[in-house]
Amino acid sequence: MSSDDEASERTGDGSPEQLALIRETVRKAGRPRAKPRTWRGAALAAERPVARVVVNKGVLHLDQYFDYAVPEELDEAAQPGVRVRVRFGAGSHQVREGRREGGRLIDGFIVERRADSDYSGPLAALADVVSPEPVLGPGLLGLARAVADRYAGSLADVLQLAVPPRSARAESRPSPAPLPPPAAPEPGSWSRYAQGPAFLHALAGGGAPRAVWTALPGPHWAGELAGAVAATLSSGRGALVVVPDGRAAARVDAALTALLGEGHHAVLTAEAGPEKRYGQWLSVLRGSVRAVVGTRAAMFAPVQDLGLVAIWDDGDSSHSEQHAPLPHAREVLLLRAAHERCGFLLGSVSCTVEAAQLVETGWARPLVADREQVRRAAPLIRTVGDGELARDEAARAARLPSLAWQTVRDGLRTGPVLVQVPRRGYVPRLACERCRAPARCGHCSGPLEAPREQDLACGWCGRDAAGWHCAECGGARLRARIVGARRTAEELGRAFPAVPVRTSGRDHVLDSVPDRPALVVSTPGAEPVADGGYAAALLLDGWAMLGRPDLRAGEEALRRWTAAASLVRGQAEGGTVVVVAEPTLRPVQALVRWDPVGHAQRELADRAELGFPPVSRMASVTGRAEAVADFLATAALPADAEVLGPVPLPPPPPGRPRRPGDPPPDSPGGSRPGEHGERALLRVPPGSGAALAAALKSAQATRLARGGGDPVRIRVDPPDIG
């Protein structure tokens, strides 16, 4: 298979069946005028009296369109794309069965007005038009259908993600007139990249370049994204940027405002609130604003005449939607780039395996700086192995080896010092001090914890574990395997009593810290930006991230390390980073050399040899053992599909919400295989991903229509397969 074919299969571009389906979805009916009809004595619309509706029911066996009659009084308002209310359910509108009044009122969208229906009997009528605003255009409808097909989901589920809830007050406000296109920007800091100015020039000239951008460390990435957006706007086209969180969106928003002024772009984030966000979304839909910056849900933003889609830090888990059908923002933007033939930019200070594959297949070009630029921008990286840490007497006071002590002391002379800790809290996990074996509960084998000011207890069943002894060596003393952020902050506060200590984590995330001496203890992803950059950084307990039983453990550890280290001043300004991890490991060496691209390329080669994603396409089927076995036995999988497993699942972490396919909450916490469900992985080679998704969707729809039995949970492209 050629690289173009691989990219087409990955993005959905080039599949005749899928493109035909999209064309049929967005086609407007242009048939001759039909005879006037009546429904229960009421006159129907004289022209195109049938409305084809997608109803807001996300179950797979109802993933189709339903025809309704259009009463004469709703004729003008009931146009394609508007929200409507229809009666749906038992006795109202069953597919290919007699239609009669009944059922309950549910929401839907008109996708088409037709002269007649495929069904020969009487049709139920539209109950009401909720709003005359056409919020579901042909482009958005086609994209939603493509995403549903790729992820074996329903169109209704995707539309719930793509179209925000209605706000009548926002709809009643007129949108401002669009501003004229700005002038093409100067290259600025894009000149640090060999192909940077050419990339901007192509966007400004109306081209559609596709690039994987490995950004240099430092604060310039937001301004560089703003420059790419401005170049696209200067060509009279629109641009869309998706970032992982509200803090990143605020930085790009500030950079765009500084470059273009107010009114050229909209910000779509949850922090704005439903009414304001819907108002911004409408301004994009109506063409008043041609550029969008937002978090995950903005991947569906209806930007007119799209010229560029961009995503920042595609490896961040925030880009993976947690509602059905669980799409990833990167893959949705790849679909948009292919179907709308626009430019594509994937940027990060690190590099995912998926990004490396886009370059290797030739679908995108690399956008990187030369080694001299990297050396100037990156801090000095030094390593301390876990063995050295155990032998270092200086580490006993605050888990810091002598090198880290010296680095912190030197850094505090000129500015703040960042300390990254893999876990929040106090002491999440404990181990035997003598042999380092994990401390486990004697009843359920759960991990033992020692919450602050409390006795030793199990983290799963809560039983007291006083008098614990190690089952491996008989030792009775414990040590912290991973000390949380709050405990680390206390230890550092005692070690450096004259220095203020600040924490940033899930409960309270700092946006920024001033440029003065301070210790900033943060969990990964919550690191605040320091004015002028951090003087130094410590990356503690690196083995905790590298030791996770996950295919992406090394990639994810490197991504989190580079994200934190990129906030530190360059080596020329004295910036130093100390990482506490085994120096010989591949991710650690990639950090020392500041070579995330090389690491991703080697990971991609290893995955190709083993047949793991993204070289192959994969899906997971999770549920009780009997349900998974029944599903696999009835699914008409592609001939080249390979079934891995099923294997028993471990018990879910305490406090995690239940998911479809999980066992009942009253299941005992023992250790019988399969007690907490099983998971099977389905793998197909490139070119068969669409067939696998279609087979899974068909099997799940049949199972749901049949009713009964334990549920199974399907996920295409599962993020964790370790």
C-alpha positions in Angstrom: 0.0 0.0 0.0 1.4 3.4 -0.9 1.8 6.2 1.7 -1.1 8.1 0.1 -3.3 5.1 0.5 -2.3 4.6 4.1 -3.1 8.3 4.8 -6.4 8.0 3.0 -7.4 5.0 5.1 -6.3 6.7 8.3 -8.3 9.9 7.6 -11.2 8.4 5.8 -10.3 10.2 2.6 -10.4 8.2 -0.6 -13.0 5.6 0.5 -15.6 5.5 -2.3 -18.3 4.1 0.1 -17.6 6.8 2.7 -17.5 9.7 0.2 -20.7 8.4 -1.5 -22.4 8.3 1.9 -21.3 11.9 2.7 -22.5 13.1 -0.7 -25.9 11.5 -0.1 -26.1 12.9 3.4 -25.6 16.5 2.3 -27.6 16.3 -1.0 -30.5 18.7 -1.3 -33.7 17.3 -2.8 -34.6 18.9 -6.1 -37.7 16.9 -7.1 -40.8 18.2 -8.8 -43.6 19.7 -6.8 -45.8 17.1 -5.1 -49.6 17.1 -4.8 -50.9 18.8 -1.6 -51.3 16.4 1.2 -53.2 16.5 4.5 -52.4 14.9 7.9 -55.4 14.5 10.3 -57.3 17.2 8.4 -54.4 19.7 8.5 -52.8 21.0 5.3 -49.2 20.0 4.7 -46.5 22.1 3.0 -47.2 22.5 -0.7 -43.6 21.9 -1.7 -41.3 19.2 -0.3 -43.8 18.2 2.4 -41.5 15.5 3.9 -38.8 16.3 6.4 -36.0 13.8 6.9 -34.9 14.0 10.5 -32.1 12.7 12.6 -33.5 12.1 16.1 -31.6 12.6 19.3 -31.4 8.9 20.1 -27.8 7.7 20.3 -28.6 3.9 20.2 -26.9 2.2 17.2 -29.9 0.3 15.9 -31.7 3.6 15.4 -28.8 5.2 13.6 -30.8 6.3 10.5 -33.1 9.0 9.3 -36.8 9.2 9.9 -39.4 10.8 7.6 -42.0 13.2 9.0 -44.7 15.3 7.4 -44.3 19.1 7.4 -47.5 20.9 8.4 -48.2 24.1 6.4 -47.8 26.3 9.4 -44.2 25.0 9.9 -43.3 25.1 6.2 -41.3 28.4 6.4 -39.4 27.6 9.6 -38.8 23.8 8.9 -35.7 24.2 6.8 -32.7 21.8 6.6 -30.4 22.3 9.6 -32.9 23.5 12.2 -33.8 21.9 15.5 -37.2 20.3 15.7 -39.4 18.3 18.1 -40.9 15.1 16.9 -42.9 12.3 18.5 -40.8 9.1 18.7 -41.2 5.8 20.4 -43.7 2.9 20.7 -46.7 3.6 18.4 -45.3 6.7 16.8 -42.7 6.3 14.2 -41.2 2.8 13.9 -39.1 2.2 10.9 -40.9 0.4 8.1 -44.0 0.0 10.3 -47.3 1.8 10.4 -47.0 5.4 11.7 -49.5 6.6 14.2 -49.7 9.3 16.8 -48.1 8.5 20.1 -44.7 8.2 21.7 -42.9 11.0 23.5 -41.5 14.3 22.2 -37.7 14.3 21.5 -35.3 16.7 19.8 -33.9 16.2 16.3 -32.5 18.0 13.3 -33.9 18.3 9.8 -31.3 17.1 7.4 -33.3 17.4 4.2 -36.7 18.4 2.8 -38.1 16.0 0.2 -41.0 15.8 -2.2 -42.0 12.3 -1.1 -40.9 9.5 1.3 -39.7 6.0 0.7 -42.4 4.9 3.1 -45.8 4.6 1.3 -48.0 4.9 4.4 -49.1 8.0 6.4 -46.3 9.9 8.2 -46.4 11.5 11.6 -46.0 15.2 11.5 -43.4 17.5 13.0 -44.5 18.6 16.4 -42.7 21.9 16.4 -39.7 23.8 15.1 -37.6 24.7 18.2 -35.6 27.5 16.4 -35.4 28.7 12.8 -31.6 28.9 13.2 -30.0 26.4 10.8 -27.3 25.0 13.1 -26.6 21.8 11.3 -25.1 22.6 7.9 -24.1 20.1 5.2 -20.4 20.3 6.1 -21.0 19.6 9.8 -23.4 16.9 9.0 -21.0 15.2 6.7 -18.2 15.4 9.2 -20.4 14.0 12.0 -21.3 11.1 9.8 -17.7 10.4 9.0 -16.7 10.5 12.7 -19.5 8.2 13.6 -18.5 5.7 11.0 -14.8 5.8 12.0 -15.5 5.2 15.7 -18.4 2.7 15.2 -20.8 5.1 16.8 -24.1 6.8 16.1 -24.7 10.1 14.2 -26.9 11.4 17.1 -24.1 10.9 19.6 -21.6 12.8 17.5 -24.1 15.6 16.9 -24.5 16.0 20.7 -20.7 16.7 20.8 -20.7 18.9 17.7 -23.7 21.2 18.2 -23.8 23.0 21.6 -27.1 23.3 23.6 -29.3 26.1 22.5 -29.5 29.5 24.2 -32.5 31.6 23.0 -30.9 34.8 24.2 -27.7 34.1 22.3 -29.7 33.4 19.2 -31.7 36.6 19.5 -28.5 38.8 19.5 -27.3 39.7 16.1 -23.7 38.8 15.2 -21.3 41.6 14.3 -20.3 42.2 10.7 -17.1 40.3 9.7 -13.9 42.2 9.7 -11.8 42.4 6.6 -8.9 40.0 6.3 -5.7 41.1 8.0 -2.4 41.6 6.3 -0.1 38.6 6.1 2.2 38.5 9.2 6.0 38.6 9.2 7.7 35.3 10.0 8.9 36.4 13.4 10.0 33.5 15.5 9.0 31.1 12.7 12.3 32.0 11.2 14.0 29.7 13.8 12.6 26.8 11.8 14.1 26.0 8.4 10.7 25.6 6.7 8.8 28.0 9.0 8.6 31.1 6.7 7.7 28.9 3.7 4.8 27.3 5.7 3.4 30.7 6.5 3.8 31.9 2.9 1.9 28.8 1.7 -1.0 29.6 4.1 -1.1 33.2 3.1 -1.1 32.3 -0.6 -4.2 30.1 -0.2 -2.3 26.8 -0.1 -3.0 23.7 2.1 0.4 22.7 3.6 0.4 19.8 6.1 3.1 19.8 8.7 4.1 18.1 12.0 5.8 20.9 14.0 8.2 20.1 16.8 8.3 23.4 18.6 11.4 24.7 20.4 11.2 25.0 24.2 10.2 28.3 25.5 7.2 30.7 25.5 7.0 31.4 21.8 4.7 28.5 20.7 1.4 30.5 21.3 2.7 33.4 19.2 3.7 31.0 16.5 0.3 29.4 16.4 -1.2 32.9 16.2 1.1 33.7 13.2 -0.2 30.6 11.4 -3.8 31.6 12.0 -3.1 35.2 10.8 -1.5 34.0 7.7 -4.5 31.8 6.9 -6.9 34.7 7.6 -5.0 37.0 5.3 -5.9 34.6 2.4 -9.6 35.2 3.1 -10.1 31.7 4.7 -10.8 30.5 8.2 -8.6 28.7 10.8 -9.3 26.4 13.7 -6.9 25.7 16.6 -7.6 23.0 19.3 -5.6 23.0 22.5 -5.8 20.7 25.5 -7.0 23.1 28.2 -8.3 26.5 29.1 -4.9 27.8 30.1 -3.4 27.0 26.7 -6.5 28.6 25.0 -5.9 31.7 27.1 -2.3 32.0 25.9 -3.2 31.6 22.2 -6.2 34.0 22.7 -3.8 36.6 24.1 -1.3 36.1 21.3 -4.0 36.4 18.6 -5.4 39.6 20.2 -1.9 41.1 20.4 -1.3 40.3 16.8 -4.6 41.0 15.2 -6.7 43.0 17.7 -10.2 42.2 18.9 -12.9 40.7 16.7 -11.0 38.4 14.4 -11.4 35.2 16.5 -13.6 33.4 18.9 -12.7 31.3 22.0 -14.7 28.2 22.6 -14.0 26.7 26.1 -16.2 25.4 28.9 -15.0 28.2 31.2 -17.0 30.7 29.1 -20.4 29.3 30.2 -23.1 27.9 28.0 -24.7 31.1 26.8 -21.5 32.9 25.9 -20.0 29.8 24.3 -23.1 29.3 22.2 -23.0 33.0 21.2 -19.4 32.6 20.1 -20.3 29.4 18.2 -23.1 31.2 16.4 -20.8 34.0 15.4 -18.6 31.4 13.8 -21.5 29.6 12.1 -22.9 32.9 10.7 -19.5 33.8 9.3 -18.9 36.8 11.5 -15.7 35.3 12.9 -13.3 33.2 10.7 -10.9 31.9 13.4 -11.5 29.7 16.4 -9.4 28.7 19.4 -10.8 26.2 21.8 -10.6 23.0 23.7 -11.6 19.5 22.6 -15.3 20.3 21.6 -14.1 23.0 19.3 -12.8 20.3 16.8 -16.4 20.5 15.3 -16.6 24.3 15.1 -18.4 25.3 11.9 -15.7 27.5 10.5 -16.5 28.8 7.0 -14.1 28.3 4.1 -11.7 26.4 6.4 -8.0 27.0 5.4 -6.2 25.5 8.4 -6.8 23.1 11.2 -4.2 22.9 14.0 -3.8 21.0 17.2 -1.4 21.6 20.0 0.1 18.8 22.2 -1.9 16.0 20.6 -0.6 13.5 23.2 -2.5 15.1 26.0 -5.3 12.9 27.2 -7.6 15.9 27.3 -7.9 15.6 23.5 -9.7 12.2 23.9 -13.4 12.7 24.2 -15.0 10.8 27.1 -18.5 10.6 25.6 -19.6 8.2 22.9 -18.3 7.5 20.4 -15.1 8.6 22.1 -13.3 10.4 19.2 -9.9 12.0 19.5 -9.4 15.6 18.4 -6.4 14.7 16.3 -8.3 12.2 14.2 -11.3 14.5 13.8 -9.0 17.3 12.5 -7.3 14.8 10.1 -10.8 14.0 8.7 -11.5 17.7 8.3 -8.2 18.3 6.6 -8.8 15.5 4.1 -12.5 16.2 3.4 -12.2 20.0 3.3 -8.8 20.0 1.6 -7.3 22.5 4.0 -4.0 22.9 5.7 -3.0 20.9 8.8 -0.6 21.7 11.6 0.2 19.3 14.5 2.4 21.0 17.0 4.1 20.1 20.3 7.4 20.4 22.1 7.3 16.6 22.1 6.3 14.1 19.4 3.8 11.3 19.5 4.1 8.1 17.5 1.0 9.1 15.5 2.7 12.3 14.5 5.9 10.4 13.4 3.7 8.1 11.3 2.1 11.1 9.5 5.6 12.2 8.5 6.9 8.7 7.6 3.9 8.1 5.3 4.5 11.4 3.6 1.1 12.7 4.5 2.7 15.6 6.4 6.1 17.3 6.3 8.4 17.8 9.3 8.7 21.3 10.6 11.8 21.3 12.9 14.7 23.5 13.9 18.3 22.7 13.4 20.4 21.3 16.3 22.1 24.7 16.9 18.7 26.3 17.6 17.7 23.4 19.8 20.9 23.7 21.9 20.3 27.4 22.4 16.7 27.1 23.4 16.8 23.9 25.6 18.0 23.7 29.2 20.9 21.5 30.3 19.6 18.1 31.3 21.3 16.0 34.0 20.2 12.6 35.3 20.3 10.7 38.6 19.6 7.0 38.6 17.4 5.4 41.3 20.4 3.4 42.5 22.4 6.6 43.1 19.5 8.1 44.9 19.3 5.1 47.3 23.0 5.4 48.1 23.1 9.2 48.5 22.9 10.2 52.2 21.7 13.7 51.1 18.5 12.2 49.7 17.2 11.1 53.1 16.2 14.7 54.2 13.9 15.5 51.2 14.4 12.7 48.6 16.9 14.9 46.8 20.3 13.6 45.7 23.3 15.9 46.1 23.1 17.0 42.5 19.5 18.1 42.9 20.3 19.9 46.1 22.9 21.9 44.4 20.7 22.6 41.4 17.9 23.9 43.6 20.3 26.0 45.7 21.8 27.6 42.6 18.5 28.1 40.8 16.9 29.9 43.8 19.6 32.6 43.6 18.1 33.8 40.2 14.5 32.8 40.1 11.8 30.1 40.8 12.5 26.4 40.7 10.0 23.9 39.4 9.6 20.5 41.0 7.4 17.9 39.1 5.9 15.1 41.2 4.0 12.3 39.4 1.3 12.1 42.0 -0.9 14.5 43.9 -1.7 14.1 47.6 0.4 13.0 50.6 1.8 9.4 50.3 -0.3 7.6 47.7 1.7 4.2 47.7 4.0 2.4 50.1 6.6 -0.3 49.7 8.9 -2.5 51.9 11.9 -0.5 52.9 14.2 -3.6 52.7 13.2 -5.2 49.4 11.1 -2.5 47.8 8.1 -4.9 47.2 4.8 -3.1 47.1 2.9 -3.1 50.4 -0.4 -5.1 49.8 -3.5 -5.7 51.8 -3.7 -9.3 53.2 -7.4 -9.4 52.5 -7.9 -8.1 48.9 -4.3 -7.5 47.8 -5.0 -3.8 47.4 -2.3 -1.2 47.9 -1.7 0.0 51.4 -1.7 3.7 52.1 -0.9 6.0 55.1 -3.1 9.1 54.8 -1.8 12.0 56.9 -2.4 11.6 60.6 -4.0 8.2 60.1 -2.9 4.6 60.6 -1.9 2.2 57.8 -5.0 1.1 55.7 -5.9 -0.5 52.4 -6.7 1.8 49.6 -9.3 -0.6 48.1 -11.3 -2.2 51.0 -10.3 0.3 53.7 -9.3 -2.4 56.3 -6.8 -1.5 58.9 -3.4 -2.9 58.2 -1.7 -2.4 61.6 1.1 -5.0 62.2 1.9 -5.4 58.5 4.9 -7.5 57.5 6.3 -7.9 54.0 5.3 -11.2 52.4 8.6 -11.3 50.4 11.3 -10.7 53.0 9.4 -10.4 56.4 10.4 -6.7 56.8 8.2 -4.5 58.9 9.4 -1.0 57.8 7.8 0.9 55.0 9.0 3.6 52.6 7.1 5.9 50.2 7.1 4.5 46.7 5.6 7.7 45.2 5.4 10.7 47.5 2.6 13.1 46.6 2.9 16.8 45.8 1.7 18.0 49.2 4.2 15.8 51.1 7.0 16.9 48.7 6.1 20.5 49.3 6.4 20.0 53.1 9.7 18.3 52.8 11.1 21.0 50.6 9.7 23.7 52.9 11.7 22.1 55.8 14.8 21.8 53.6 14.6 25.4 52.4 12.9 27.3 55.3 13.4 30.8 53.9 11.9 30.1 50.5 8.2 30.2 49.7 6.7 26.9 48.5 3.7 26.9 46.2 1.8 23.9 44.9 -0.2 23.4 41.6 -2.4 20.3 41.0 -5.9 19.1 40.2 -7.5 20.8 43.2 -5.8 24.2 42.5 -3.9 24.9 39.3 -1.7 28.0 39.1 -1.6 29.8 35.8 1.7 31.6 36.4 4.2 32.5 39.1 6.3 35.7 39.4 10.0 35.8 38.5 11.4 35.6 42.0 12.9 32.8 44.1 10.3 30.2 45.1 9.8 26.5 44.9 6.8 25.4 42.8 5.7 21.8 43.3 3.4 20.6 40.6 1.9 17.4 39.2 2.3 16.7 35.5 0.2 19.0 33.3 -0.4 21.6 36.0 2.9 23.4 35.8 2.4 27.2 35.9 4.3 29.4 33.5 7.1 31.4 35.2 7.7 35.0 34.1 11.0 34.9 32.4 11.2 31.1 32.7 12.2 28.8 35.6 15.8 28.9 36.7 15.9 25.1 37.2 13.5 22.1 37.4 13.6 18.8 39.2 11.7 15.8 37.7 11.2 13.4 40.6 10.3 9.7 40.7 10.7 9.2 37.0 10.5 5.5 37.3 6.9 5.8 38.4 5.8 7.0 35.0 8.2 4.8 33.1 7.1 1.7 35.0 3.4 1.8 34.1 2.2 -1.3 32.3 1.2 0.6 29.2 2.4 0.7 25.6 2.7 4.5 25.8 4.5 4.7 29.1 7.8 5.8 27.7 6.2 8.2 25.2 4.0 9.7 27.9 6.8 10.1 30.4 8.9 11.9 27.8 6.0 14.2 26.8 5.4 15.2 30.4 9.2 15.8 31.0 9.6 17.9 27.9 6.5 20.0 28.7 8.0 20.8 32.1 11.5 21.3 30.9 10.4 23.6 28.1 9.3 26.1 30.9 13.0 26.4 32.0 15.4 29.0 30.7 17.7 28.0 28.0 21.2 26.6 28.7 22.8 29.9 27.8 20.8 31.5 30.6 21.8 28.9 33.1 18.7 26.8 32.9 19.2 23.3 34.3 16.9 20.3 34.7 17.6 17.2 36.8 15.6 14.1 36.1 15.6 11.3 38.7 15.3 8.2 36.5 17.6 5.4 35.1 19.9 7.3 32.6 20.2 4.4 30.2 16.5 4.2 29.4 15.4 5.4 25.9 13.0 8.2 27.1 15.7 9.5 29.5 18.3 9.6 26.8 15.9 11.3 24.4 15.3 14.0 27.0 19.1 14.5 27.6 19.6 14.9 23.8 16.3 16.8 23.5 15.3 14.5 20.6 11.6 13.7 20.9 11.3 13.1 17.2 14.0 10.4 17.2 12.3 8.7 20.2 9.0 8.7 18.3 10.6 7.3 15.2 12.2 4.4 17.1 8.9 3.7 19.0 7.1 3.7 15.6 9.7 1.2 14.2 9.1 -1.1 17.3 5.4 -0.9 16.9 5.6 -1.7 13.2 7.6 -4.8 14.0 5.1 -5.9 16.6 2.0 -4.9 14.7 0.8 -2.4 17.3 -1.0 0.9 16.6 -0.8 3.3 14.9 0.7 0.9 12.3 -2.3 -1.3 12.8 -5.9 -0.3 13.7 -7.2 -1.7 16.9 -10.4 -1.8 18.9 -11.3 -3.1 22.4 -14.4 -5.0 23.5 -15.0 -5.0 27.2 -17.6 -6.6 29.4 -18.5 -9.7 31.4 -16.8 -12.8 30.1 -19.9 -14.3 28.7 -21.0 -11.1 27.0 -17.6 -10.6 25.3 -17.5 -14.2 24.1 -21.0 -13.9 22.7 -20.2 -10.6 20.9 -17.0 -12.1 19.3 -18.9 -15.2 18.2 -21.6 -13.2 16.4 -19.6 -10.3 15.0 -18.8 -10.6 11.2 -15.2 -9.4 11.6 -13.0 -8.8 8.5 -11.1 -11.8 7.3 -7.8 -10.3 8.3 -8.9 -9.4 11.8 -6.9 -10.9 14.7 -8.4 -11.4 18.2 -6.1 -10.9 21.1 -7.5 -12.3 24.3 -9.9 -12.0 26.0 -8.0 -11.4 29.3 -9.3 -10.6 32.8 -9.5 -7.0 33.8 -8.1 -5.7 37.1 -10.6 -4.1 39.5 -11.4 -0.5 38.6 -9.6 2.2 40.7 -11.6 3.4 43.7 -13.8 6.3 43.0 -13.8 5.9 39.2 -17.3 6.3 37.7 -18.9 3.0 36.3 -18.7 2.5 32.6 -20.8 0.3 30.2 -19.5 -3.2 30.5 -18.3 -2.9 34.1 -19.6 -5.5 36.6 -22.3 -4.5 39.1 -21.1 -2.4 42.1 -21.9 -5.2 44.5 -19.3 -7.6 42.9 -16.9 -8.9 45.6 -13.4 -7.5 45.6 -11.7 -10.9 45.4 -9.2 -12.1 42.8 -11.1 -14.7 40.7 -10.1 -14.3 37.0 -12.7 -12.4 35.0 -14.6 -11.2 38.1 -14.2 -7.6 37.0 -14.9 -8.3 33.4 -12.7 -9.2 30.4 -11.3 -7.3 27.5 -10.5 -8.5 24.0 -8.4 -6.5 21.5 -9.2 -6.7 17.8 -6.4 -5.8 15.4 -6.5 -5.3 11.6 -3.8 -4.2 9.2 -3.8 -0.8 7.4 -6.7 -0.5 5.0 -9.1 -2.6 7.1 -9.9 -0.1 9.8 -13.2 1.1 8.2 -14.3 -2.5 7.8 -13.6 -3.3 11.4 -15.5 -0.3 12.6 -18.5 -1.2 10.4 -18.5 -4.8 11.7 -18.4 -3.7 15.3 -21.1 -1.2 14.8 -23.3 -3.8 13.1 -22.8 -6.4 15.8 -23.5 -3.9 18.6 -26.6 -2.7 16.8 -27.9 -6.2 16.4 -27.2 -7.0 20.1 -29.0 -3.8 21.3 -32.0 -4.4 19.0 -32.3 -8.0 20.3 -32.2 -6.7 23.9 -31.3 -8.5 27.1 -27.9 -9.8 28.1 -25.0 -8.0 29.7 -23.7 -4.9 27.9 -20.3 -4.7 26.2 -18.3 -1.6 25.7 -16.6 -0.9 22.3 -13.8 1.5 21.8 -12.0 2.1 18.5 -8.4 3.2 18.9 -8.3 2.6 22.7 -5.7 5.0 24.2 -4.3 2.3 26.6 -3.7 -1.3 25.5 -0.9 -2.2 28.0 
